[in-house]
Amino acid sequence: MKIKNSISFCVMMFTFFVYSQGVQLKKANSNYENFQYVDAIKTYEKVAKNGYKSVELFSKLGDSYYFQAKLKEANYWYNDLFLLNEKLNSEYYFRYAQTLKAVGDYKKADAMMALFNEANNSDIRAMLSKEQYDYLEEIKNNSGRYNIQNAGINSEYSDYGTSFYKNTLVFTSARDTEGVFVKKHSWTNQSFTNLYGSVITENGNLSEPEKFSKKINSKYHESTPVFTTDGMTMYFTRNNFLNGKKGRDKDKTILLKLFKATKIRDSWENIVELPFNSNEYNCAHPALSPDEKTLYFSSNMPGTKGISDIYKVAILEDGTFGTPVNLGDKINTEARETFPFISNKNELYFASDGHPGLGGLDVFITQLNEDGTHGKIKNLGEPVNSNSDDFAFIMDTASKNGFFSSNREKNSLGYDDIYKCTETIPVPKDCQQNLKGVVVDSRTQVPIEGVKVVMFDINYLKLSEEITDVKGKFDFGAVDCGNKFRIVPEQKDYATVENMVIITKESDLKDLKISMTPKLQPLQVGRDLRKTLGIDIIYFDLDKAIIRKDAEVELAKILEVMKQYPTMEIDVRSHTDSRQTIGYNLALSDKRVKSTIKWLVANGVEAKRLTGRGYGESQLVNKCADDIPCTEEEHQANRRSEFIITKL
């Protein structure tokens, strides 16, 4: 009886445990779906400590930390997720790789990215990781260009997103913790952010921060401002909140919008939202071009490739705005591209975790060109970048002093901190080389006209196409140094062969020479038996008609075919180069024909099957006529024999 009661009690307790776990998970899932990650984590971790394991539990626990940029904590739970050895959404290979970088395990991170690439070969992040397989070496080369130090204005809370305003550094902070009714954000359990200002002193230090503007700061988030050079216009990020009214999307979430304010005397007035905002997507982190005619920002509006992309929009003369334009998939990926900044030199700095980096968000730079294109995207390297989130980089190009934000642990006071940086070594300018060349016949070295030459990147993405001119030449123009390209020529009479080209930085790229081998063609009257069989050119030494040893090897192939086809008849044609007189060359070529026929007859071919004629210098295959300087190789291309089939 006691045993029976004990079993019943155990069953009851197990049932209660399962029910309790289910209730807790339901509550945690609700918090997770509402982006209340702090509360979700508390519940998920209690369930995990009780021994409960599942893909859903570990993935959501990892995600709850990942979406707060706490990558080391996310790594702990993603480790457990992958130990389950169950089928996962391929996006988790990417997230796991990011967190592995955060703990310094780049080798395993690269292995995870390789698995991600296998499942997503058309994903921009996958293509970038394949193309930039040596990204750590490149980052190493770009490192050591800045001196950094804590800016001295950080609190124990989140401080980030700086902007220059006259002699003041304006930044974002969650330090406003005073009062009983201070609102806190459910994602991070910190106060909603406000704008603060700190005067930049003559020695470059920062004064004690003060709230920037009562008119701008609200009970929700304000962040990342940018100002016109006259100090009269301000663009900034705020939650969807204006004139005391909140706006929500279809899921009841208050998203981010861009706002504009105008300076009237000592107050910021006329706060209006920009016309391309929406309740259904975020717009945030504005930046101005040097001429202040273009506004850059981050958004996940329709057309976005990833979590967030960088856009630009024209600011028209009448104060209205054009249509936002996505900067394209050379900059934007399926991950996060955000926090743009444009320097006075028209350089775009931005943060991304989609481009290969050290972990989390890294800061990248690229030159913006007048025609709307941009240069090579370069990682700023250490110490600006780390294995944590590094973002919101700004730079005064005159003083070489700037600021950036990071949630790195070293010398940190809070969640995000602001760091001062001084450029000591400029980021190298974009290096470009002209990629051009010539396509020639591999046997005659004669240029081939009309060849389609296609340029692919390392992942076979087609970049450009050219058709060779009458001199066999093609020109792809300027390409970035450090890149690798696959050059593929195509012509129906020749075998296609791929050529790998590495663009170095040392010197100008010389003309690329691509040799194409003629395809083997069926035996046919009128065709050159040598070309049909793919036999090497039978050359003669200068001023000589003696059959060379290497020529005997090739003639033996002609001999063998004539034995296989006993009714085949051949017309042997011999040619010379242009050095010597016309009469001399005609006589020399005639001697060469006779030497060739004599060799074939001596080796078993009936004389009646062979005819021949010398053409001297009358049929040159290149430019090397009288008095035109040419190389010995070019002259030798004219000293040749042909074997034209006259009967089969």
C-alpha positions as CSV (number, residue, x, y, z in Angstrom):
1,M,0.0,0.0,0.0
2,K,2.8,2.4,0.9
3,I,4.6,1.5,-2.4
4,K,1.4,2.3,-4.3
5,N,0.9,5.6,-2.5
6,S,4.5,6.5,-3.2
7,I,4.1,5.8,-6.9
8,S,0.9,7.9,-7.0
9,F,2.7,10.8,-5.2
10,C,5.6,10.7,-7.7
11,V,3.2,10.6,-10.7
12,M,1.3,13.6,-9.2
13,M,4.5,15.6,-8.6
14,F,5.9,14.8,-12.1
15,T,2.5,15.9,-13.6
16,F,2.7,19.1,-11.5
17,F,6.3,19.7,-12.5
18,V,5.4,19.3,-16.2
19,Y,2.4,21.5,-15.8
20,S,4.4,24.2,-13.9
21,Q,7.1,24.1,-16.6
22,G,4.4,24.6,-19.3
23,V,2.9,27.6,-17.5
24,Q,6.3,29.2,-17.0
25,L,7.3,28.7,-20.7
26,K,3.9,30.1,-21.8
27,K,4.6,33.2,-19.8
28,A,8.2,33.5,-21.0
29,N,7.1,33.0,-24.6
30,S,4.6,35.8,-24.2
31,N,7.3,38.1,-22.8
32,Y,9.6,37.1,-25.7
33,E,7.0,37.8,-28.3
34,N,6.5,41.2,-26.8
35,F,10.3,41.9,-26.8
36,Q,10.3,41.9,-23.0
37,Y,13.7,40.1,-23.1
38,V,14.7,40.8,-19.5
39,D,11.6,39.1,-18.1
40,A,11.7,36.3,-20.6
41,I,15.3,35.5,-19.7
42,K,14.5,35.2,-16.0
43,T,11.8,32.6,-16.7
44,Y,13.6,30.7,-19.4
45,E,16.7,30.3,-17.2
46,K,14.7,29.0,-14.3
47,V,13.2,26.4,-16.5
48,A,16.6,25.5,-18.0
49,K,18.1,25.1,-14.5
50,N,15.4,22.6,-13.7
51,G,16.8,20.4,-16.4
52,Y,14.4,21.2,-19.2
53,K,15.9,21.1,-22.7
54,S,14.5,21.9,-26.1
55,V,15.3,23.7,-29.3
56,E,12.7,26.3,-28.5
57,L,14.0,27.0,-25.0
58,F,17.7,27.3,-25.9
59,S,17.1,29.2,-29.1
60,K,14.9,31.8,-27.4
61,L,17.2,32.1,-24.5
62,G,20.1,32.7,-26.9
63,D,18.0,35.1,-29.0
64,S,16.9,37.1,-25.9
65,Y,20.5,37.8,-25.2
66,Y,21.5,38.1,-28.8
67,F,18.9,40.8,-29.5
68,Q,20.2,42.8,-26.6
69,A,23.7,42.5,-28.1
70,K,24.9,40.4,-25.1
71,L,26.8,38.1,-27.3
72,K,28.8,36.2,-24.7
73,E,25.7,35.3,-22.8
74,A,24.0,34.3,-26.0
75,N,26.9,32.1,-26.9
76,Y,26.4,30.1,-23.7
77,W,22.9,29.1,-24.7
78,Y,23.6,28.7,-28.4
79,N,26.3,26.2,-27.3
80,D,23.6,24.1,-25.6
81,L,21.3,24.6,-28.6
82,F,23.9,23.0,-30.9
83,L,24.7,20.2,-28.5
84,L,21.1,19.0,-29.0
85,N,22.2,17.9,-32.6
86,E,18.8,18.7,-34.0
87,K,17.9,20.4,-37.3
88,L,18.0,24.1,-37.0
89,N,17.1,27.1,-39.0
90,S,20.3,28.1,-40.9
91,E,20.1,31.6,-39.5
92,Y,21.3,30.1,-36.2
93,Y,24.6,29.2,-37.8
94,F,25.1,32.9,-38.5
95,R,24.1,33.9,-35.0
96,Y,26.2,31.3,-33.4
97,A,29.2,32.4,-35.5
98,Q,28.7,36.0,-34.3
99,T,28.7,34.9,-30.6
100,L,31.7,32.6,-31.1
101,K,33.7,35.6,-32.3
102,A,32.5,37.4,-29.2
103,V,34.3,34.8,-27.1
104,G,37.4,34.8,-29.4
105,D,36.8,31.4,-31.1
106,Y,37.3,32.6,-34.7
107,K,38.2,29.1,-36.0
108,K,34.9,27.6,-34.9
109,A,33.1,30.8,-36.0
110,D,34.5,30.4,-39.5
111,A,33.4,26.7,-39.5
112,M,29.8,27.8,-38.6
113,M,29.9,30.4,-41.4
114,A,31.0,27.6,-43.8
115,L,27.8,25.6,-42.8
116,F,25.8,28.8,-43.2
117,N,27.2,29.3,-46.7
118,E,26.3,25.7,-47.7
119,A,22.6,26.4,-46.8
120,N,22.5,30.0,-48.1
121,N,24.8,30.4,-51.1
122,S,22.8,33.3,-52.5
123,D,22.9,35.2,-49.2
124,I,25.0,38.3,-49.3
125,R,26.6,37.5,-46.0
126,A,27.5,34.0,-47.3
127,M,29.0,35.4,-50.5
128,L,31.0,38.0,-48.5
129,S,32.4,35.3,-46.2
130,K,33.5,33.2,-49.1
131,E,35.0,36.1,-51.0
132,Q,36.8,37.5,-47.8
133,Y,38.0,34.2,-46.4
134,D,41.2,36.1,-45.3
135,Y,39.2,38.8,-43.5
136,L,41.2,38.6,-40.3
137,E,44.4,39.3,-42.1
138,E,42.9,42.3,-43.8
139,I,41.5,43.6,-40.4
140,K,45.0,43.1,-39.0
141,N,46.4,45.3,-41.7
142,N,43.8,48.0,-41.1
143,S,44.4,48.0,-37.3
144,G,46.4,50.3,-35.1
145,R,45.3,53.5,-36.9
146,Y,43.5,55.1,-33.9
147,N,44.3,55.9,-30.3
148,I,41.2,55.4,-28.1
149,Q,40.2,56.3,-24.6
150,N,37.0,56.5,-22.5
151,A,35.3,59.8,-23.3
152,G,34.9,60.6,-19.6
153,I,31.1,61.3,-19.8
154,N,29.8,57.7,-19.4
155,S,27.4,56.5,-16.7
156,E,26.6,53.1,-15.4
157,Y,23.7,53.1,-17.9
158,S,23.7,53.1,-21.7
159,D,25.5,56.0,-23.4
160,Y,26.0,56.1,-27.1
161,G,25.3,57.9,-30.4
162,T,27.3,61.1,-30.5
163,S,27.0,64.2,-32.8
164,F,28.9,67.5,-33.1
165,Y,26.9,70.6,-32.5
166,K,29.0,73.8,-32.5
167,N,31.4,73.3,-29.5
168,T,29.2,70.6,-27.9
169,L,29.1,66.9,-28.2
170,V,25.4,65.8,-28.1
171,F,24.8,62.1,-27.2
172,T,22.2,59.6,-26.1
173,S,21.9,58.3,-22.6
174,A,19.6,56.2,-20.4
175,R,21.0,57.8,-17.2
176,D,17.7,59.6,-16.4
177,T,16.8,57.4,-13.4
178,E,15.4,60.0,-11.0
179,G,11.8,59.9,-9.8
180,V,9.3,57.2,-9.0
181,F,7.6,57.3,-12.3
182,V,10.6,57.0,-14.6
183,K,9.6,54.7,-17.6
184,K,11.8,51.7,-18.3
185,H,12.2,49.9,-21.6
186,S,11.2,46.2,-21.3
187,W,14.0,45.1,-23.7
188,T,16.8,46.2,-21.4
189,N,15.2,47.3,-18.1
190,Q,16.8,50.6,-18.5
191,S,15.3,54.1,-18.6
192,F,14.2,55.4,-22.0
193,T,17.0,57.5,-23.5
194,N,17.3,61.3,-23.7
195,L,19.7,63.6,-25.3
196,Y,22.6,65.1,-23.3
197,G,25.2,67.7,-24.2
198,S,28.8,68.1,-23.1
199,V,31.0,71.1,-24.0
200,I,34.2,70.2,-25.8
201,T,37.0,72.2,-24.1
202,E,40.0,73.7,-25.8
203,N,42.2,70.8,-24.7
204,G,39.6,68.3,-26.2
205,N,38.1,67.2,-22.9
206,L,34.4,67.1,-22.2
207,S,32.5,69.0,-19.5
208,E,29.9,67.5,-17.2
209,P,26.9,66.4,-19.3
210,E,23.6,68.2,-19.1
211,K,20.2,67.5,-20.6
212,F,20.2,69.0,-24.1
213,S,16.7,70.2,-24.6
214,K,13.4,70.0,-22.7
215,K,11.5,70.4,-25.9
216,I,13.2,67.5,-27.6
217,N,13.3,65.1,-24.7
218,S,10.1,63.2,-24.1
219,K,9.1,60.2,-21.9
220,Y,10.1,57.8,-24.7
221,H,13.4,57.3,-26.6
222,E,15.3,60.2,-28.2
223,S,18.6,59.4,-29.8
224,T,21.3,60.0,-32.4
225,P,20.8,63.6,-33.5
226,V,22.6,65.3,-36.4
227,F,22.8,69.1,-37.0
228,T,23.2,71.4,-40.0
229,T,26.5,73.4,-39.9
230,D,24.6,76.7,-39.2
231,G,23.2,75.0,-36.0
232,M,19.6,75.9,-37.0
233,T,18.2,72.5,-38.0
234,M,18.3,69.2,-36.2
235,Y,17.3,65.7,-37.3
236,F,16.9,63.1,-34.6
237,T,15.4,59.7,-33.7
238,R,12.4,59.3,-31.4
239,N,9.8,56.7,-30.7
240,N,6.6,57.2,-32.6
241,F,5.4,59.9,-30.2
242,L,4.4,63.5,-31.1
243,N,2.2,66.1,-29.4
244,G,1.4,63.7,-26.6
245,K,0.2,60.9,-28.9
246,K,1.7,57.5,-29.4
247,G,1.6,55.6,-32.7
248,R,1.8,51.8,-32.9
249,D,2.2,49.2,-35.6
250,K,-0.2,46.4,-36.2
251,D,1.5,44.4,-33.4
252,K,0.9,47.3,-31.0
253,T,4.6,48.1,-30.9
254,I,5.8,51.7,-30.7
255,L,8.5,51.9,-33.4
256,L,11.2,54.5,-34.2
257,K,10.8,57.6,-36.5
258,L,12.9,60.4,-37.7
259,F,12.0,64.0,-36.7
260,K,13.1,67.5,-37.6
261,A,13.3,70.5,-35.3
262,T,14.2,74.1,-36.0
263,K,16.2,76.4,-33.7
264,I,14.3,79.6,-32.8
265,R,16.3,81.8,-30.5
266,D,17.4,79.4,-27.7
267,S,14.8,76.8,-28.1
268,W,14.2,73.9,-30.5
269,E,10.7,74.3,-32.0
270,N,8.5,73.1,-34.8
271,I,9.1,69.4,-34.2
272,V,7.7,67.5,-37.2
273,E,8.2,63.9,-38.3
274,L,9.7,63.3,-41.7
275,P,7.2,62.3,-44.5
276,F,8.7,58.9,-45.3
277,N,8.1,57.5,-41.7
278,S,5.5,54.9,-41.1
279,N,3.9,53.3,-38.1
280,E,4.8,49.9,-39.7
281,Y,8.6,50.2,-39.8
282,N,11.6,51.9,-38.1
283,C,13.5,54.9,-39.4
284,A,16.5,55.9,-37.2
285,H,20.0,57.3,-36.9
286,P,20.2,60.2,-39.4
287,A,23.3,61.6,-41.0
288,L,23.9,64.5,-43.4
289,S,26.1,64.7,-46.5
290,P,28.7,67.5,-46.5
291,D,26.5,69.7,-48.7
292,E,23.5,68.9,-46.5
293,K,21.4,68.0,-49.6
294,T,21.2,64.3,-48.7
295,L,20.0,62.6,-45.5
296,Y,21.2,59.1,-44.7
297,F,19.5,56.9,-42.2
298,S,18.8,53.3,-41.1
299,S,15.5,51.6,-41.7
300,N,13.7,48.3,-42.2
301,M,11.1,49.8,-44.6
302,P,9.8,47.6,-47.5
303,G,12.7,46.8,-49.8
304,T,15.1,46.3,-46.9
305,K,17.4,43.3,-47.4
306,G,18.0,42.4,-43.8
307,I,17.2,43.4,-40.2
308,S,18.1,47.0,-41.1
309,D,19.6,48.7,-44.2
310,I,21.1,52.1,-44.9
311,Y,19.1,54.5,-47.1
312,K,19.5,58.0,-48.5
313,V,17.0,60.6,-49.4
314,A,17.3,63.9,-51.2
315,I,16.5,67.1,-49.2
316,L,15.0,69.4,-51.9
317,E,15.4,73.1,-52.0
318,D,11.9,73.8,-50.9
319,G,12.5,71.7,-47.7
320,T,10.6,68.7,-48.9
321,F,12.1,65.2,-49.4
322,G,12.6,62.9,-52.3
323,T,12.0,59.1,-52.3
324,P,14.3,57.1,-50.0
325,V,16.8,54.9,-51.9
326,N,18.4,51.8,-50.6
327,L,22.2,51.9,-50.8
328,G,22.3,48.4,-52.4
329,D,23.7,45.0,-51.7
330,K,27.3,46.0,-51.8
331,I,26.7,47.8,-48.5
332,N,23.5,46.3,-47.1
333,T,23.2,42.6,-46.2
334,E,20.6,40.3,-44.6
335,A,21.9,41.4,-41.2
336,R,22.2,44.8,-39.6
337,E,23.6,47.9,-41.4
338,T,23.1,51.0,-39.3
339,F,24.4,54.2,-37.7
340,P,25.7,55.9,-40.9
341,F,28.0,59.0,-40.7
342,I,29.3,61.0,-43.6
343,S,32.6,62.8,-43.2
344,N,33.6,66.1,-44.8
345,K,35.6,64.0,-47.3
346,N,32.4,62.3,-48.3
347,E,33.4,59.0,-46.6
348,L,30.6,56.8,-45.4
349,Y,31.2,55.2,-42.0
350,F,28.6,52.6,-40.9
351,A,28.2,49.7,-38.5
352,S,27.4,46.2,-39.7
353,D,27.4,42.6,-38.5
354,G,26.8,41.3,-42.0
355,H,30.2,42.1,-43.4
356,P,33.1,39.9,-42.0
357,G,34.3,41.4,-38.8
358,L,35.6,40.7,-35.3
359,G,32.2,40.0,-33.7
360,G,29.0,41.9,-33.2
361,L,28.7,45.2,-35.0
362,D,32.0,46.5,-36.5
363,V,32.6,49.9,-38.0
364,F,33.3,50.1,-41.8
365,I,34.3,52.9,-44.1
366,T,33.9,53.4,-47.9
367,Q,34.4,56.4,-50.2
368,L,31.2,57.8,-51.8
369,N,31.8,58.9,-55.4
370,E,30.0,61.7,-57.2
371,D,28.4,59.3,-59.7
372,G,26.6,57.5,-56.8
373,T,29.0,54.5,-56.6
374,H,31.3,53.8,-53.7
375,G,34.7,52.4,-53.2
376,K,35.9,49.3,-51.4
377,I,34.4,48.7,-48.0
378,K,37.1,48.5,-45.4
379,N,36.9,47.3,-41.7
380,L,38.5,50.0,-39.5
381,G,40.2,47.3,-37.5
382,E,41.3,47.3,-33.9
383,P,41.1,49.2,-31.5
384,V,37.9,50.9,-32.8
385,N,36.5,47.4,-33.5
386,S,36.4,44.6,-31.0
387,N,34.6,41.3,-30.5
388,S,31.6,43.3,-29.1
389,D,29.2,45.8,-30.7
390,D,31.1,48.9,-32.0
391,F,29.0,51.5,-33.8
392,A,28.0,55.2,-34.1
393,F,31.4,56.4,-35.4
394,I,31.9,60.1,-36.1
395,M,35.0,62.0,-37.1
396,D,36.1,65.6,-37.3
397,T,38.4,65.4,-40.3
398,A,40.2,68.7,-39.5
399,S,41.3,67.7,-35.9
400,K,41.4,64.0,-36.6
401,N,39.4,63.5,-33.4
402,G,36.2,61.5,-33.3
403,F,33.9,59.4,-31.1
404,F,32.3,56.0,-31.3
405,S,30.2,53.8,-29.1
406,S,30.8,50.2,-27.9
407,N,29.4,47.7,-25.4
408,R,32.9,46.1,-24.9
409,E,33.7,45.0,-21.4
410,K,37.2,46.5,-21.0
411,N,37.2,49.9,-19.3
412,S,33.4,49.9,-19.4
413,L,31.1,51.7,-17.0
414,G,27.8,50.6,-18.4
415,Y,25.9,48.8,-21.1
416,D,27.1,51.0,-23.9
417,D,29.9,53.6,-23.5
418,I,31.3,56.4,-25.6
419,Y,35.0,56.4,-26.6
420,K,37.1,59.2,-27.9
421,C,39.4,58.3,-30.8
422,T,42.3,60.1,-32.5
423,E,43.4,59.1,-36.0
424,T,47.2,58.6,-36.1
425,I,47.5,56.8,-39.4
426,P,45.0,57.5,-42.2
427,V,42.9,54.6,-43.6
428,P,44.6,53.9,-46.9
429,K,42.9,55.3,-50.0
430,D,41.2,52.9,-52.4
431,C,43.7,51.2,-54.7
432,Q,42.6,50.4,-58.2
433,Q,44.2,48.9,-61.2
434,N,43.1,48.7,-64.9
435,L,42.1,45.2,-65.8
436,K,42.6,44.7,-69.6
437,G,44.3,42.3,-71.9
438,V,44.4,40.4,-75.2
439,V,43.1,37.0,-76.3
440,V,45.4,35.0,-78.6
441,D,45.4,31.6,-80.3
442,S,47.5,29.3,-78.2
443,R,49.4,27.9,-81.1
444,T,49.8,30.8,-83.6
445,Q,49.8,33.6,-80.9
446,V,47.5,35.4,-83.4
447,P,45.0,37.8,-81.7
448,I,41.4,36.5,-81.8
449,E,38.6,39.0,-82.7
450,G,35.0,38.6,-81.5
451,V,35.7,36.7,-78.3
452,K,33.2,37.2,-75.5
453,V,35.3,37.8,-72.3
454,V,33.3,37.6,-69.1
455,M,34.5,38.8,-65.7
456,F,33.1,37.0,-62.6
457,D,33.9,37.5,-58.9
458,I,35.3,34.7,-56.8
459,N,31.8,33.3,-56.3
460,Y,30.9,33.3,-60.0
461,L,28.8,36.4,-59.8
462,K,28.9,38.0,-63.2
463,L,30.4,41.5,-63.0
464,S,31.0,42.6,-66.6
465,E,31.3,41.4,-70.2
466,E,33.5,42.6,-73.1
467,I,34.0,41.6,-76.8
468,T,37.5,41.6,-78.2
469,D,38.3,44.0,-81.0
470,V,40.2,43.4,-84.2
471,K,43.5,43.3,-82.2
472,G,42.0,40.7,-79.8
473,K,41.9,43.3,-77.0
474,F,39.4,43.8,-74.1
475,D,39.3,46.4,-71.3
476,F,37.2,46.1,-68.0
477,G,38.5,49.4,-66.7
478,A,39.5,50.1,-63.1
479,V,38.9,47.4,-60.5
480,D,39.7,47.4,-56.7
481,C,43.0,46.1,-55.5
482,G,43.1,43.0,-53.3
483,N,40.3,41.4,-55.2
484,K,40.2,38.1,-57.2
485,F,38.4,37.7,-60.5
486,R,37.6,34.8,-62.8
487,I,38.1,35.8,-66.4
488,V,36.4,33.5,-68.9
489,P,36.7,33.8,-72.7
490,E,34.1,32.2,-74.9
491,Q,34.3,31.6,-78.7
492,K,32.7,28.8,-80.6
493,D,35.9,27.6,-82.4
494,Y,38.0,27.5,-79.2
495,A,37.9,25.6,-75.9
496,T,36.7,27.8,-73.0
497,V,39.3,28.2,-70.2
498,E,39.0,30.0,-66.9
499,N,41.7,32.4,-65.8
500,M,42.1,33.5,-62.2
501,V,43.4,37.1,-61.8
502,I,44.6,38.6,-58.5
503,I,44.7,42.4,-58.4
504,T,47.7,43.3,-56.3
505,K,48.7,46.7,-54.9
506,E,52.4,46.8,-55.8
507,S,52.3,48.1,-59.4
508,D,50.0,48.7,-62.4
509,L,48.5,45.6,-63.8
510,K,50.1,44.7,-67.1
511,D,47.9,43.6,-70.0
512,L,46.6,40.1,-69.3
513,K,47.4,37.6,-72.0
514,I,44.8,34.9,-72.4
515,S,45.6,31.9,-74.7
516,M,42.7,29.9,-76.3
517,T,43.2,26.5,-77.8
518,P,41.3,25.6,-81.0
519,K,38.7,22.9,-80.6
520,L,39.3,19.6,-82.4
521,Q,37.1,19.6,-85.6
522,P,36.0,16.7,-87.8
523,L,38.1,15.9,-90.9
524,Q,36.8,17.9,-93.8
525,V,38.1,18.9,-97.2
526,G,39.5,22.4,-97.0
527,R,40.5,22.3,-93.4
528,D,44.0,22.3,-92.0
529,L,44.7,18.8,-90.7
530,R,47.1,20.2,-88.1
531,K,44.4,22.5,-86.6
532,T,41.8,19.7,-86.9
533,L,44.0,17.3,-84.9
534,G,45.2,20.0,-82.4
535,I,48.8,19.4,-83.5
536,D,51.5,22.0,-82.5
537,I,52.7,24.3,-85.2
538,I,55.6,22.8,-87.2
539,Y,58.2,25.6,-87.1
540,F,61.4,26.1,-89.0
541,D,64.6,27.8,-87.8
542,L,65.4,31.2,-89.3
543,D,66.7,30.9,-92.9
544,K,66.6,27.1,-92.8
545,A,64.5,24.3,-94.4
546,I,65.7,21.4,-92.3
547,I,63.0,19.5,-90.3
548,R,63.7,20.1,-86.6
549,K,63.5,17.3,-84.1
550,D,60.5,18.8,-82.4
551,A,58.8,19.1,-85.8
552,E,59.4,15.4,-86.5
553,V,57.2,14.6,-83.5
554,E,54.3,16.6,-84.9
555,L,54.8,15.3,-88.5
556,A,54.5,11.8,-87.1
557,K,51.0,12.7,-86.1
558,I,50.2,13.8,-89.6
559,L,51.8,10.6,-90.9
560,E,49.7,8.4,-88.6
561,V,46.4,10.0,-89.8
562,M,47.3,9.6,-93.5
563,K,47.9,5.9,-92.8
564,Q,44.5,5.6,-91.2
565,Y,42.9,7.3,-94.2
566,P,44.7,5.8,-97.2
567,T,42.6,7.9,-99.7
568,M,43.3,11.3,-98.0
569,E,45.3,13.8,-100.0
570,I,47.1,16.8,-98.6
571,D,48.4,20.1,-100.0
572,V,51.4,21.2,-97.9
573,R,51.8,25.0,-97.6
574,S,54.8,26.7,-96.2
575,H,55.2,30.3,-95.0
576,T,58.1,32.5,-93.9
577,D,58.5,35.7,-91.9
578,S,59.2,39.0,-93.6
579,R,62.9,39.3,-92.9
580,Q,64.7,38.9,-96.2
581,T,63.5,39.7,-99.7
582,I,60.3,38.5,-101.3
583,G,62.2,36.4,-103.8
584,Y,64.4,34.8,-101.1
585,N,61.4,34.0,-98.9
586,L,59.5,32.4,-101.8
587,A,62.5,30.2,-102.5
588,L,62.9,29.3,-98.8
589,S,59.3,28.4,-98.4
590,D,59.4,26.2,-101.4
591,K,62.4,24.4,-100.0
592,R,60.5,23.9,-96.7
593,V,57.5,22.4,-98.6
594,K,59.9,20.0,-100.4
595,S,61.6,19.0,-97.1
596,T,58.2,18.3,-95.5
597,I,57.0,16.2,-98.4
598,K,60.3,14.4,-98.6
599,W,60.0,13.4,-94.9
600,L,56.4,12.1,-95.3
601,V,57.3,10.1,-98.4
602,A,60.4,8.7,-96.7
603,N,58.1,7.5,-93.9
604,G,55.6,5.6,-96.1
605,V,53.2,8.1,-97.7
606,E,52.8,7.8,-101.5
607,A,54.1,10.9,-103.3
608,K,50.9,11.1,-105.5
609,R,48.9,11.9,-102.3
610,L,51.0,15.0,-101.6
611,T,51.1,18.4,-103.3
612,G,52.7,21.6,-102.0
613,R,53.6,25.2,-102.6
614,G,55.6,27.9,-100.8
615,Y,53.9,31.2,-100.1
616,G,56.9,33.1,-98.7
617,E,55.9,36.2,-96.7
618,S,52.6,36.8,-98.6
619,Q,50.3,35.4,-95.9
620,L,51.6,36.8,-92.6
621,V,49.4,36.1,-89.5
622,N,50.3,39.2,-87.6
623,K,51.6,42.8,-88.1
624,C,55.2,41.8,-88.6
625,A,55.7,43.1,-92.2
626,D,58.9,44.8,-93.5
627,D,60.4,47.4,-91.2
628,I,58.0,46.8,-88.4
629,P,59.7,45.9,-85.1
630,C,58.5,42.6,-83.7
631,T,59.7,40.0,-81.2
632,E,61.3,36.7,-82.2
633,E,58.1,35.0,-81.0
634,E,56.0,37.1,-83.3
635,H,58.2,36.4,-86.3
636,Q,58.3,32.7,-85.6
637,A,54.4,32.6,-85.7
638,N,54.8,33.3,-89.5
639,R,57.4,30.6,-90.1
640,R,54.8,27.8,-90.3
641,S,53.5,24.9,-92.4
642,E,49.8,24.0,-93.1
643,F,48.4,20.7,-94.2
644,I,45.1,21.4,-96.1
645,I,42.9,18.4,-96.9
646,T,42.1,18.2,-100.6
647,K,40.5,14.8,-100.7
648,L,39.2,12.3,-98.3
